[in-house]
Amino acid sequence: MASVGFENVRKTFGAAVAVENLDLAIEEGEFVSLLGPSGCGKTTTLRMLAGLEYPTGGRIRIGGRVVNDVPPAKRDIAMVFQSYALYPHMTVAENIAYPLRKRGVRKRERGPLVRRTAELLQLEALLDRKPRQLSGGQQQRVALGRALIREPEVFLLDEPLSNLDAKLRAHMRAELIQLHQRIGKTTVYVTHDQLEAMTMSTRIAVMQAGVLQQFAPPADIYHSPANLFVAGFIGTPSMTLIEGEATSDGNQAVLVASALRIPIPAPAGGGRSRAVTLGVRPEDVVVGSGPIEARVKIVEPTGHETIVLLEIGPATVTARVGDGTPLRPGESVRLSFRTEKLHLFDSETGRRLEVEHPLRLETPRPASARA
């Protein structure tokens, strides 16, 4: 296994910037996901690492060696594509053995290596079949086997589960996790599916418009998003974001947003007003009691829980409630926030504002009481 490094890497296609100033240090044995929406630069980043695209600027390292001008075959990497790219006229055994054959390994030496790889991926009973006789999940395992048998330093996977149905994707996620635990190879995985990234990765690199937004373990990405983009992109349903103004109320800074007045740590810059965005995850909204009055807008039962959209003045808040909680569109409910879980962002820069102590939710005072 080997470390992977991107040092101020830039990639342009004519006037279009695909990747901008990417700095990324991936340690040996890590499973790192490049996550983001379509067009964010994640696949271009993977292709540069594979040698299928060359960077416009910066350096790419594999195991400490700069590989900018090294051809793909000499980078000691193996890539699994979205389409699997199996040879239809070859058997499973022949597909898996193909990299060894290209390398000149003798047939009698290839056999034991193919059987060992097939056993690792539970393909022993399928070695004589052709790709057309396999399910999508089996084809994906064959593609992995063809990559594994080369024993590369780094595995690159480009959305390998996107062609599978939901049930098979869940099964293959578990298989990939177990496979990485067994072989321990450095793996770089491209996906737009945050569930895949959150469940499989040791760290996630979230990208938008070619720019790295945050690189951290899944728990940190979820619980401490670096900015508004990460906060809104990560999580299903997504985080509710409420824009307001941080201002001074005596000795206490408060966020004034819709009908809420939420005490917050005083933002940098003293007593001047400042545009701030409040973020709250659906699981941190408590429906049924609290100082805030809301109206139920939409109820979406999912089986084990119900997703509810609630209107608080002009703001819409998403909440998770237990399946047994009876709610109907149009009815009024009370709610509160788990205030120690609230997030604050600078509305102008989008950056996260760290808090010095847990926030306290305060019921709005009548106008006469504030006069």
DAZIFEN-V165337 format. One record per residue. RES is the residue in one small letter. OMEGA is omega as a letter, one per 40 degrees, with the letter a starting at -180 (* if undefined). NEAR is the number of other ideal C-beta (glycine too) atoms within 8 Angstrom. D_LAST is the distance of its C-alpha to the last C-alpha in whole Angstrom. Layout:
# DAZIFEN-V165337
RES & OMEGA & NEAR & D_LAST
RES & OMEGA & NEAR & D_LAST
This chain:
# DAZIFEN-V165337
m & a & 8 & 67
a & i & 11 & 65
s & i & 12 & 62
v & i & 15 & 61
g & i & 11 & 59
f & a & 15 & 57
e & i & 9 & 57
n & a & 10 & 55
v & i & 16 & 56
r & i & 13 & 56
k & i & 15 & 57
t & i & 9 & 57
f & a & 5 & 59
g & i & 4 & 60
a & a & 3 & 57
a & i & 6 & 55
v & a & 8 & 53
a & i & 9 & 54
v & a & 13 & 53
e & i & 8 & 51
n & a & 8 & 51
l & i & 14 & 52
d & a & 9 & 52
l & i & 10 & 53
a & a & 8 & 55
i & a & 11 & 57
e & i & 7 & 58
e & i & 7 & 62
g & a & 7 & 62
e & i & 10 & 58
f & a & 9 & 57
v & i & 14 & 55
s & i & 15 & 53
l & a & 13 & 52
l & i & 12 & 50
g & i & 12 & 48
p & i & 7 & 48
s & i & 4 & 51
g & a & 5 & 51
c & i & 10 & 50
g & a & 16 & 53
k & i & 14 & 54
t & i & 9 & 57
t & i & 12 & 58
t & i & 16 & 57
l & a & 14 & 59
r & i & 9 & 62
m & i & 15 & 62
l & i & 14 & 62
a & a & 11 & 65
g & i & 12 & 67
l & i & 6 & 67
e & i & 8 & 64
y & a & 7 & 64
p & i & 13 & 61
t & i & 6 & 61
g & i & 6 & 60
g & a & 11 & 59
r & i & 11 & 61
i & a & 15 & 62
r & i & 13 & 63
i & a & 15 & 65
g & i & 8 & 66
g & a & 7 & 65
r & i & 7 & 68
v & a & 6 & 66
v & a & 10 & 67
n & a & 8 & 66
d & i & 4 & 70
v & i & 8 & 71
p & a & 6 & 72
p & a & 8 & 71
a & a & 4 & 74
k & i & 6 & 74
r & a & 12 & 71
d & i & 9 & 71
i & i & 14 & 69
a & a & 12 & 69
m & i & 11 & 67
v & a & 13 & 66
f & i & 9 & 65
q & a & 8 & 63
s & a & 5 & 67
y & i & 12 & 69
a & i & 5 & 71
l & i & 11 & 74
y & a & 8 & 78
p & a & 7 & 79
h & a & 4 & 83
m & i & 10 & 82
t & i & 9 & 82
v & a & 16 & 79
a & a & 10 & 81
e & i & 9 & 82
n & a & 14 & 79
i & a & 14 & 77
a & a & 12 & 81
y & i & 11 & 80
p & i & 10 & 79
l & i & 13 & 81
r & i & 9 & 84
k & a & 6 & 82
r & i & 6 & 83
g & i & 5 & 86
v & a & 8 & 86
r & a & 6 & 89
k & a & 5 & 89
r & i & 5 & 90
e & a & 9 & 87
r & a & 12 & 85
g & i & 8 & 86
p & i & 7 & 84
l & i & 12 & 81
v & a & 14 & 80
r & i & 10 & 81
r & i & 8 & 79
t & i & 13 & 76
a & i & 16 & 77
e & i & 9 & 76
l & a & 11 & 73
l & i & 12 & 72
q & i & 7 & 74
l & a & 15 & 76
e & a & 8 & 79
a & a & 4 & 80
l & a & 11 & 79
l & a & 12 & 81
d & a & 6 & 84
r & i & 9 & 81
k & a & 10 & 80
p & a & 14 & 76
r & a & 5 & 77
q & a & 5 & 78
l & i & 12 & 74
s & i & 6 & 71
g & i & 10 & 68
g & i & 10 & 67
q & i & 10 & 71
q & i & 12 & 71
q & i & 14 & 68
r & i & 12 & 69
v & i & 18 & 73
a & i & 14 & 71
l & i & 12 & 69
g & i & 16 & 73
r & i & 14 & 74
a & a & 12 & 71
l & a & 12 & 72
i & i & 13 & 75
r & a & 9 & 75
e & a & 4 & 73
p & i & 10 & 71
e & a & 10 & 69
v & i & 17 & 66
f & i & 13 & 65
l & a & 13 & 63
l & a & 11 & 62
d & i & 11 & 60
e & a & 10 & 59
p & a & 13 & 62
l & a & 12 & 60
s & a & 8 & 59
n & a & 6 & 62
l & i & 10 & 62
d & a & 6 & 60
a & a & 5 & 57
k & a & 6 & 59
l & i & 11 & 62
r & i & 11 & 59
a & i & 8 & 58
h & a & 9 & 61
m & i & 13 & 62
r & a & 13 & 59
a & i & 8 & 60
e & i & 9 & 63
l & i & 9 & 62
i & a & 10 & 60
q & i & 8 & 63
l & i & 11 & 65
h & i & 12 & 63
q & a & 7 & 63
r & a & 7 & 67
i & i & 8 & 68
g & a & 7 & 65
k & i & 11 & 65
t & a & 15 & 62
t & i & 12 & 61
v & a & 15 & 59
y & i & 13 & 57
v & i & 12 & 56
t & i & 14 & 54
h & a & 9 & 51
d & a & 8 & 50
q & i & 12 & 48
l & i & 8 & 49
e & a & 13 & 53
a & a & 14 & 51
m & a & 12 & 49
t & a & 9 & 52
m & a & 12 & 55
s & i & 13 & 53
t & i & 6 & 53
r & a & 12 & 51
i & i & 15 & 49
a & a & 13 & 49
v & a & 15 & 46
m & i & 15 & 47
q & i & 11 & 45
a & i & 7 & 47
g & a & 12 & 50
v & i & 10 & 47
l & a & 10 & 47
q & a & 11 & 43
q & i & 12 & 44
f & a & 8 & 47
a & i & 9 & 46
p & a & 9 & 48
p & a & 11 & 46
a & i & 6 & 44
d & i & 8 & 42
i & a & 15 & 42
y & a & 10 & 40
h & a & 5 & 38
s & i & 8 & 37
p & a & 14 & 38
a & a & 9 & 38
n & a & 13 & 36
l & i & 11 & 34
f & a & 10 & 38
v & i & 13 & 39
a & a & 15 & 36
g & a & 9 & 37
f & a & 12 & 41
i & i & 13 & 41
g & i & 11 & 41
t & e & 5 & 42
p & a & 7 & 40
s & i & 9 & 38
m & i & 13 & 34
t & i & 13 & 31
l & a & 11 & 29
i & i & 13 & 26
e & i & 9 & 24
g & a & 14 & 21
e & i & 10 & 19
a & a & 12 & 19
t & a & 9 & 16
s & i & 8 & 14
d & a & 7 & 12
g & i & 4 & 13
n & a & 2 & 16
q & i & 7 & 16
a & i & 12 & 17
v & i & 13 & 16
l & i & 15 & 18
v & a & 8 & 16
a & a & 11 & 19
s & a & 9 & 19
a & a & 7 & 17
l & i & 13 & 17
r & a & 10 & 15
i & i & 14 & 18
p & i & 11 & 19
i & i & 13 & 21
p & a & 8 & 23
a & i & 7 & 22
p & i & 11 & 24
a & i & 2 & 27
g & i & 5 & 26
g & a & 4 & 23
g & a & 4 & 19
r & i & 5 & 20
s & a & 6 & 19
r & i & 10 & 22
a & a & 11 & 23
v & i & 16 & 24
t & i & 13 & 26
l & i & 14 & 26
g & i & 15 & 29
v & i & 14 & 30
r & a & 10 & 34
p & a & 13 & 35
e & i & 5 & 36
d & i & 10 & 33
v & a & 17 & 31
v & a & 10 & 31
v & i & 12 & 31
g & i & 8 & 31
s & i & 6 & 28
g & a & 10 & 25
p & a & 7 & 21
i & i & 12 & 22
e & a & 8 & 23
a & i & 12 & 26
r & i & 10 & 29
v & a & 15 & 32
k & a & 8 & 34
i & i & 7 & 37
v & a & 10 & 39
e & i & 8 & 42
p & i & 6 & 44
t & a & 7 & 46
g & a & 5 & 49
h & i & 4 & 47
e & i & 9 & 44
t & i & 13 & 41
i & a & 12 & 39
v & i & 14 & 36
l & a & 11 & 34
l & i & 16 & 30
e & i & 10 & 28
i & a & 12 & 24
g & i & 6 & 22
p & a & 3 & 24
a & i & 10 & 26
t & a & 9 & 29
v & i & 14 & 30
t & a & 13 & 33
a & i & 11 & 34
r & i & 11 & 37
v & i & 9 & 38
g & a & 6 & 41
d & a & 8 & 44
g & a & 4 & 44
t & a & 9 & 40
p & i & 4 & 40
l & i & 11 & 38
r & i & 7 & 38
p & i & 7 & 36
g & a & 5 & 34
e & i & 8 & 33
s & i & 6 & 29
v & i & 12 & 29
r & i & 11 & 27
l & i & 15 & 27
s & i & 11 & 26
f & i & 13 & 27
r & a & 9 & 29
t & i & 10 & 27
e & a & 6 & 30
k & a & 9 & 31
l & i & 13 & 29
h & i & 11 & 30
l & i & 12 & 28
f & i & 15 & 29
d & a & 12 & 28
s & a & 8 & 28
e & a & 5 & 30
t & a & 5 & 33
g & a & 9 & 33
r & i & 8 & 34
r & i & 11 & 33
l & i & 10 & 30
e & i & 4 & 31
v & a & 9 & 29
e & a & 4 & 29
h & i & 5 & 28
p & i & 6 & 28
l & i & 11 & 24
r & a & 6 & 22
l & a & 13 & 21
e & i & 9 & 17
t & a & 5 & 16
p & i & 7 & 13
r & i & 7 & 10
p & a & 6 & 9
a & a & 6 & 6
s & a & 5 & 5
a & a & 6 & 6
r & a & 6 & 4
a & * & 4 & 0
